[in-house]
Amino acid sequence: MGQRQMRFTMPDEVACGSVDESVLILLKHCQEMKRQETRLRLISLLLLLGCAGLFIFTQLQRNSGSSGQQSSVGQSPVESRTEYLTADPQRNTERLRIDLTSPGDPDRNSSNTIEWSVVLCSDDSNYDEKERAIVIPEEGTYLVYIRMAFRCYNREHGSEKLHIKLNVQNKVYDNPECSRNNVRLLTNAVDSVQCGPGLFRTLSMIQLYSLMKGDHLSVSLEEGYGLVTQSSFGAIFT
């Protein structure tokens, strides 16, 4: 007898069912990966927006702080002192606060004493235009400051020197022992600048002085005519 071979066949429905299940699993896996990718993109976008917001906030805070510092640093002694005096009206009476400015060197034909323009003055009588001097209204201690910007335009010279003096004049000094012309020297300063385009220097002096009522403070240029481009001079009662 011949042997019979037995063959088993899988129904078509079973085979199709297995393929459909594999495709379904693959589709679900792809959808899950897309959802995860979308979530990651959303999280990355939120992080980026948060970092940008933090950076902008930090810059605004930094700019606000630096502008506040600049405004406080940029105040002149007269401005800061004026705020203090305004806050205490009882101290405002006859308290000297004056700030003068000059665009350039003095009139060399008449005097080496600098002629000023009044920027701030607590009383018109505190500046003597004829004498070009600050007039002290009462005895006390005063903060006196001078600031001069200067430069050299003569390229043939290696450098130029600026020499300024702060003088005080009062009738009580009118005696033979005092200096000539009834003027007493309080202090002087000397500085130099290299000659050349774009080169300049600033000479500054600030000091406390015990002054008497009627004292006249003036600034004179001993050397450096034509060098000064801008200058300021002032006094504050302390």
C-alpha positions as YAML, in Angstrom:
chain: A
units: angstrom
residues:
- id: 1
  name: MET
  ca: [0.00, 0.00, 0.00]
- id: 2
  name: GLY
  ca: [1.22, 3.28, -0.78]
- id: 3
  name: GLN
  ca: [1.56, 5.85, 1.99]
- id: 4
  name: ARG
  ca: [-0.75, 8.78, 1.94]
- id: 5
  name: GLN
  ca: [0.68, 12.21, 2.68]
- id: 6
  name: MET
  ca: [-1.43, 14.38, 4.88]
- id: 7
  name: ARG
  ca: [-1.38, 18.11, 4.18]
- id: 8
  name: PHE
  ca: [-2.69, 20.81, 6.45]
- id: 9
  name: THR
  ca: [-3.69, 24.17, 5.02]
- id: 10
  name: MET
  ca: [-4.38, 27.40, 6.89]
- id: 11
  name: PRO
  ca: [-7.63, 29.00, 6.10]
- id: 12
  name: ASP
  ca: [-7.46, 32.29, 4.24]
- id: 13
  name: GLU
  ca: [-9.43, 34.01, 6.96]
- id: 14
  name: VAL
  ca: [-6.80, 33.15, 9.58]
- id: 15
  name: ALA
  ca: [-3.92, 34.43, 7.43]
- id: 16
  name: CYS
  ca: [-5.67, 37.69, 6.66]
- id: 17
  name: GLY
  ca: [-6.50, 38.15, 10.32]
- id: 18
  name: SER
  ca: [-2.83, 37.88, 11.31]
- id: 19
  name: VAL
  ca: [-1.76, 40.43, 8.68]
- id: 20
  name: ASP
  ca: [-4.45, 42.90, 9.70]
- id: 21
  name: GLU
  ca: [-3.44, 42.61, 13.34]
- id: 22
  name: SER
  ca: [0.24, 43.33, 12.52]
- id: 23
  name: VAL
  ca: [-0.69, 46.38, 10.44]
- id: 24
  name: LEU
  ca: [-2.94, 47.63, 13.21]
- id: 25
  name: ILE
  ca: [-0.16, 47.30, 15.77]
- id: 26
  name: LEU
  ca: [2.24, 49.12, 13.44]
- id: 27
  name: LEU
  ca: [-0.26, 51.93, 12.88]
- id: 28
  name: LYS
  ca: [-0.83, 52.32, 16.61]
- id: 29
  name: HIS
  ca: [2.93, 52.43, 17.17]
- id: 30
  name: CYS
  ca: [3.33, 55.14, 14.50]
- id: 31
  name: GLN
  ca: [0.50, 57.17, 15.99]
- id: 32
  name: GLU
  ca: [2.06, 56.92, 19.45]
- id: 33
  name: MET
  ca: [5.42, 58.07, 18.08]
- id: 34
  name: LYS
  ca: [3.74, 61.06, 16.39]
- id: 35
  name: ARG
  ca: [2.00, 61.97, 19.62]
- id: 36
  name: GLN
  ca: [5.29, 61.79, 21.51]
- id: 37
  name: GLU
  ca: [6.99, 63.91, 18.85]
- id: 38
  name: THR
  ca: [4.19, 66.49, 19.07]
- id: 39
  name: ARG
  ca: [4.51, 66.60, 22.86]
- id: 40
  name: LEU
  ca: [8.28, 67.02, 22.60]
- id: 41
  name: ARG
  ca: [7.88, 69.88, 20.12]
- id: 42
  name: LEU
  ca: [5.33, 71.56, 22.37]
- id: 43
  name: ILE
  ca: [7.59, 71.19, 25.41]
- id: 44
  name: SER
  ca: [10.57, 72.54, 23.44]
- id: 45
  name: LEU
  ca: [8.50, 75.52, 22.28]
- id: 46
  name: LEU
  ca: [7.36, 76.26, 25.83]
- id: 47
  name: LEU
  ca: [10.95, 76.06, 27.09]
- id: 48
  name: LEU
  ca: [12.13, 78.36, 24.32]
- id: 49
  name: LEU
  ca: [9.40, 80.90, 25.09]
- id: 50
  name: GLY
  ca: [10.22, 80.71, 28.80]
- id: 51
  name: CYS
  ca: [13.93, 81.31, 28.17]
- id: 52
  name: ALA
  ca: [13.14, 84.23, 25.85]
- id: 53
  name: GLY
  ca: [10.83, 85.77, 28.44]
- id: 54
  name: LEU
  ca: [13.43, 85.34, 31.18]
- id: 55
  name: PHE
  ca: [16.10, 86.93, 28.98]
- id: 56
  name: ILE
  ca: [13.88, 89.92, 28.15]
- id: 57
  name: PHE
  ca: [12.96, 90.37, 31.82]
- id: 58
  name: THR
  ca: [16.63, 90.23, 32.85]
- id: 59
  name: GLN
  ca: [17.59, 92.81, 30.20]
- id: 60
  name: LEU
  ca: [14.81, 95.15, 31.29]
- id: 61
  name: GLN
  ca: [15.88, 94.84, 34.92]
- id: 62
  name: ARG
  ca: [19.51, 95.47, 34.00]
- id: 63
  name: ASN
  ca: [18.67, 98.50, 31.86]
- id: 64
  name: SER
  ca: [16.43, 99.90, 34.56]
- id: 65
  name: GLY
  ca: [19.16, 99.48, 37.18]
- id: 66
  name: SER
  ca: [21.88, 100.99, 35.00]
- id: 67
  name: SER
  ca: [19.72, 103.99, 34.07]
- id: 68
  name: GLY
  ca: [19.03, 104.58, 37.75]
- id: 69
  name: GLN
  ca: [22.73, 104.43, 38.53]
- id: 70
  name: GLN
  ca: [23.55, 106.75, 35.66]
- id: 71
  name: SER
  ca: [20.98, 109.28, 36.78]
- id: 72
  name: SER
  ca: [22.38, 109.25, 40.32]
- id: 73
  name: VAL
  ca: [25.98, 109.37, 39.10]
- id: 74
  name: GLY
  ca: [25.20, 112.03, 36.51]
- id: 75
  name: GLN
  ca: [23.84, 114.43, 39.10]
- id: 76
  name: SER
  ca: [26.11, 117.35, 39.78]
- id: 77
  name: PRO
  ca: [26.86, 118.30, 43.39]
- id: 78
  name: VAL
  ca: [24.50, 121.23, 42.99]
- id: 79
  name: GLU
  ca: [21.58, 119.05, 41.84]
- id: 80
  name: SER
  ca: [21.97, 116.50, 44.62]
- id: 81
  name: ARG
  ca: [22.39, 119.23, 47.18]
- id: 82
  name: THR
  ca: [19.32, 121.04, 45.81]
- id: 83
  name: GLU
  ca: [17.17, 117.94, 46.34]
- id: 84
  name: TYR
  ca: [18.31, 117.74, 49.94]
- id: 85
  name: LEU
  ca: [17.65, 121.40, 50.58]
- id: 86
  name: THR
  ca: [14.21, 121.27, 49.01]
- id: 87
  name: ALA
  ca: [13.28, 118.42, 51.33]
- id: 88
  name: ASP
  ca: [14.11, 120.63, 54.33]
- id: 89
  name: PRO
  ca: [12.56, 124.07, 53.72]
- id: 90
  name: GLN
  ca: [13.90, 125.45, 57.01]
- id: 91
  name: ARG
  ca: [17.44, 125.18, 55.64]
- id: 92
  name: ASN
  ca: [16.65, 126.88, 52.34]
- id: 93
  name: THR
  ca: [16.88, 130.43, 53.66]
- id: 94
  name: GLU
  ca: [20.10, 132.06, 52.44]
- id: 95
  name: ARG
  ca: [21.74, 128.67, 51.85]
- id: 96
  name: LEU
  ca: [24.09, 129.19, 48.93]
- id: 97
  name: ARG
  ca: [23.87, 126.83, 46.00]
- id: 98
  name: ILE
  ca: [25.24, 128.12, 42.72]
- id: 99
  name: ASP
  ca: [26.47, 126.53, 39.51]
- id: 100
  name: LEU
  ca: [28.25, 128.51, 36.78]
- id: 101
  name: THR
  ca: [29.45, 127.56, 33.32]
- id: 102
  name: SER
  ca: [31.71, 129.03, 30.66]
- id: 103
  name: PRO
  ca: [31.97, 127.89, 27.02]
- id: 104
  name: GLY
  ca: [35.64, 128.75, 26.64]
- id: 105
  name: ASP
  ca: [38.66, 130.73, 27.76]
- id: 106
  name: PRO
  ca: [38.30, 134.19, 29.36]
- id: 107
  name: ASP
  ca: [38.55, 137.54, 27.63]
- id: 108
  name: ARG
  ca: [42.32, 137.85, 27.60]
- id: 109
  name: ASN
  ca: [42.21, 141.52, 26.64]
- id: 110
  name: SER
  ca: [40.60, 142.65, 29.89]
- id: 111
  name: SER
  ca: [41.35, 140.04, 32.54]
- id: 112
  name: ASN
  ca: [42.50, 136.48, 33.05]
- id: 113
  name: THR
  ca: [39.55, 135.95, 35.41]
- id: 114
  name: ILE
  ca: [36.98, 133.70, 33.76]
- id: 115
  name: GLU
  ca: [33.59, 135.17, 32.94]
- id: 116
  name: TRP
  ca: [30.69, 132.87, 33.80]
- id: 117
  name: SER
  ca: [27.07, 132.30, 32.92]
- id: 118
  name: VAL
  ca: [24.68, 131.36, 35.72]
- id: 119
  name: VAL
  ca: [23.10, 127.90, 35.43]
- id: 120
  name: LEU
  ca: [21.66, 127.64, 38.94]
- id: 121
  name: CYS
  ca: [21.63, 130.23, 41.69]
- id: 122
  name: SER
  ca: [19.66, 130.39, 44.94]
- id: 123
  name: ASP
  ca: [19.84, 134.21, 44.91]
- id: 124
  name: ASP
  ca: [20.84, 136.72, 42.22]
- id: 125
  name: SER
  ca: [23.11, 138.47, 44.71]
- id: 126
  name: ASN
  ca: [25.28, 135.35, 44.98]
- id: 127
  name: TYR
  ca: [27.06, 136.15, 41.70]
- id: 128
  name: ASP
  ca: [28.93, 139.40, 41.09]
- id: 129
  name: GLU
  ca: [29.00, 139.79, 37.31]
- id: 130
  name: LYS
  ca: [31.44, 142.71, 37.41]
- id: 131
  name: GLU
  ca: [33.96, 140.86, 39.58]
- id: 132
  name: ARG
  ca: [33.13, 137.51, 37.91]
- id: 133
  name: ALA
  ca: [32.92, 135.99, 41.37]
- id: 134
  name: ILE
  ca: [30.67, 133.93, 43.64]
- id: 135
  name: VAL
  ca: [29.61, 135.98, 46.67]
- id: 136
  name: ILE
  ca: [29.41, 134.15, 50.00]
- id: 137
  name: PRO
  ca: [26.20, 135.22, 51.82]
- id: 138
  name: GLU
  ca: [27.10, 133.94, 55.31]
- id: 139
  name: GLU
  ca: [29.99, 132.52, 57.27]
- id: 140
  name: GLY
  ca: [30.33, 128.75, 57.17]
- id: 141
  name: THR
  ca: [31.79, 125.76, 55.39]
- id: 142
  name: TYR
  ca: [31.34, 125.54, 51.63]
- id: 143
  name: LEU
  ca: [31.98, 122.84, 49.07]
- id: 144
  name: VAL
  ca: [33.70, 124.54, 46.13]
- id: 145
  name: TYR
  ca: [34.30, 122.75, 42.82]
- id: 146
  name: ILE
  ca: [35.96, 123.58, 39.51]
- id: 147
  name: ARG
  ca: [35.95, 121.43, 36.38]
- id: 148
  name: MET
  ca: [37.65, 122.32, 33.08]
- id: 149
  name: ALA
  ca: [37.85, 120.41, 29.82]
- id: 150
  name: PHE
  ca: [40.77, 121.45, 27.62]
- id: 151
  name: ARG
  ca: [42.65, 120.32, 24.54]
- id: 152
  name: CYS
  ca: [45.61, 121.34, 22.37]
- id: 153
  name: TYR
  ca: [45.07, 122.21, 18.71]
- id: 154
  name: ASN
  ca: [48.70, 123.14, 17.90]
- id: 155
  name: ARG
  ca: [50.25, 120.04, 16.38]
- id: 156
  name: GLU
  ca: [53.68, 121.67, 16.34]
- id: 157
  name: HIS
  ca: [53.81, 121.47, 20.15]
- id: 158
  name: GLY
  ca: [54.26, 118.21, 22.00]
- id: 159
  name: SER
  ca: [51.96, 119.27, 24.83]
- id: 160
  name: GLU
  ca: [50.37, 122.32, 26.43]
- id: 161
  name: LYS
  ca: [49.90, 123.21, 30.10]
- id: 162
  name: LEU
  ca: [46.83, 124.51, 31.90]
- id: 163
  name: HIS
  ca: [47.30, 126.41, 35.18]
- id: 164
  name: ILE
  ca: [44.26, 127.64, 37.12]
- id: 165
  name: LYS
  ca: [43.87, 129.42, 40.46]
- id: 166
  name: LEU
  ca: [41.00, 129.72, 42.91]
- id: 167
  name: ASN
  ca: [41.09, 133.13, 44.57]
- id: 168
  name: VAL
  ca: [39.15, 134.78, 47.39]
- id: 169
  name: GLN
  ca: [38.72, 138.49, 47.95]
- id: 170
  name: ASN
  ca: [37.20, 140.39, 50.89]
- id: 171
  name: LYS
  ca: [37.60, 143.81, 52.49]
- id: 172
  name: VAL
  ca: [38.94, 142.18, 55.68]
- id: 173
  name: TYR
  ca: [42.06, 141.22, 53.72]
- id: 174
  name: ASP
  ca: [42.75, 144.83, 52.78]
- id: 175
  name: ASN
  ca: [46.05, 145.27, 54.60]
- id: 176
  name: PRO
  ca: [49.75, 145.44, 53.61]
- id: 177
  name: GLU
  ca: [50.40, 141.85, 54.68]
- id: 178
  name: CYS
  ca: [48.02, 140.44, 52.10]
- id: 179
  name: SER
  ca: [48.72, 139.76, 48.46]
- id: 180
  name: ARG
  ca: [48.40, 142.34, 45.73]
- id: 181
  name: ASN
  ca: [45.05, 143.61, 44.51]
- id: 182
  name: ASN
  ca: [43.34, 142.47, 47.71]
- id: 183
  name: VAL
  ca: [43.19, 138.88, 46.44]
- id: 184
  name: ARG
  ca: [44.18, 135.81, 48.43]
- id: 185
  name: LEU
  ca: [45.02, 132.49, 46.80]
- id: 186
  name: LEU
  ca: [43.02, 129.52, 48.09]
- id: 187
  name: THR
  ca: [44.46, 126.84, 45.82]
- id: 188
  name: ASN
  ca: [45.82, 126.23, 42.34]
- id: 189
  name: ALA
  ca: [46.16, 123.29, 39.97]
- id: 190
  name: VAL
  ca: [48.30, 122.46, 36.96]
- id: 191
  name: ASP
  ca: [47.77, 119.82, 34.28]
- id: 192
  name: SER
  ca: [48.92, 119.22, 30.72]
- id: 193
  name: VAL
  ca: [47.52, 117.67, 27.56]
- id: 194
  name: GLN
  ca: [49.19, 116.09, 24.55]
- id: 195
  name: CYS
  ca: [48.66, 117.93, 21.28]
- id: 196
  name: GLY
  ca: [46.81, 116.12, 18.55]
- id: 197
  name: PRO
  ca: [43.36, 115.49, 17.10]
- id: 198
  name: GLY
  ca: [40.88, 113.95, 19.50]
- id: 199
  name: LEU
  ca: [43.10, 114.39, 22.56]
- id: 200
  name: PHE
  ca: [41.70, 116.23, 25.56]
- id: 201
  name: ARG
  ca: [41.80, 116.22, 29.35]
- id: 202
  name: THR
  ca: [39.60, 117.33, 32.24]
- id: 203
  name: LEU
  ca: [41.03, 119.14, 35.25]
- id: 204
  name: SER
  ca: [38.82, 118.92, 38.35]
- id: 205
  name: MET
  ca: [39.11, 120.34, 41.85]
- id: 206
  name: ILE
  ca: [36.67, 119.91, 44.73]
- id: 207
  name: GLN
  ca: [37.35, 120.96, 48.31]
- id: 208
  name: LEU
  ca: [35.74, 122.24, 51.52]
- id: 209
  name: TYR
  ca: [36.59, 125.77, 52.65]
- id: 210
  name: SER
  ca: [35.70, 127.79, 55.71]
- id: 211
  name: LEU
  ca: [34.60, 131.14, 54.26]
- id: 212
  name: MET
  ca: [33.39, 134.46, 55.64]
- id: 213
  name: LYS
  ca: [30.38, 136.53, 54.71]
- id: 214
  name: GLY
  ca: [31.22, 138.78, 51.77]
- id: 215
  name: ASP
  ca: [34.01, 136.59, 50.39]
- id: 216
  name: HIS
  ca: [34.26, 136.72, 46.60]
- id: 217
  name: LEU
  ca: [35.43, 133.49, 44.93]
- id: 218
  name: SER
  ca: [36.87, 133.70, 41.43]
- id: 219
  name: VAL
  ca: [38.82, 131.47, 39.04]
- id: 220
  name: SER
  ca: [41.75, 132.77, 37.01]
- id: 221
  name: LEU
  ca: [43.77, 131.23, 34.20]
- id: 222
  name: GLU
  ca: [47.51, 131.70, 34.57]
- id: 223
  name: GLU
  ca: [48.45, 129.49, 31.60]
- id: 224
  name: GLY
  ca: [46.50, 127.75, 28.89]
- id: 225
  name: TYR
  ca: [44.68, 130.52, 27.02]
- id: 226
  name: GLY
  ca: [42.81, 129.00, 24.11]
- id: 227
  name: LEU
  ca: [42.92, 125.45, 25.50]
- id: 228
  name: VAL
  ca: [39.71, 125.47, 27.54]
- id: 229
  name: THR
  ca: [36.63, 124.20, 25.70]
- id: 230
  name: GLN
  ca: [34.16, 123.98, 28.58]
- id: 231
  name: SER
  ca: [34.29, 124.76, 32.29]
- id: 232
  name: SER
  ca: [32.07, 124.85, 35.37]
- id: 233
  name: PHE
  ca: [32.42, 126.45, 38.78]
- id: 234
  name: GLY
  ca: [30.17, 126.29, 41.81]
- id: 235
  name: ALA
  ca: [29.74, 126.37, 45.57]
- id: 236
  name: ILE
  ca: [27.35, 124.70, 48.02]
- id: 237
  name: PHE
  ca: [26.75, 125.59, 51.65]
- id: 238
  name: THR
  ca: [27.29, 122.49, 53.77]
...
